[in-house]
């Protein structure tokens, strides 16, 4: 009976040791998994921050391009306004010259006695 009790005690002791090792390995595995998940979370956070910084840089570059386009459009608008003013000035000048030539021609015709036909 004593041997039986000793055997049971030894078996129970062995089961307790196996349970402790299993619990330790289980705890170690959980700790390793949690550590890995923490690493993944940290990497995701770093990636997100890098992506946000890249977006900000891209946005700044895009805004610079828009400003350059705006400046170029303003330059072209200024040139078009200048051209329009030049065309107006040229039209007025040509109109005055044409009226002057017509008046001079009429004066010359009347001076030499050429009269317009009378009906």
Buried (B, 14 or more C-beta within 10 A) or exposed (E): EEEEEEEEEEEEEEEEEEEEEEEEEEEEEEEEEEEEEEEEEEEEEEEEEEEEEEEEEEEEEEEEEEEEEEEEEEEEEEEEEEEEEEEEEEEEEEEEEEEEEEEEEEEEEEEEEEEEEEE
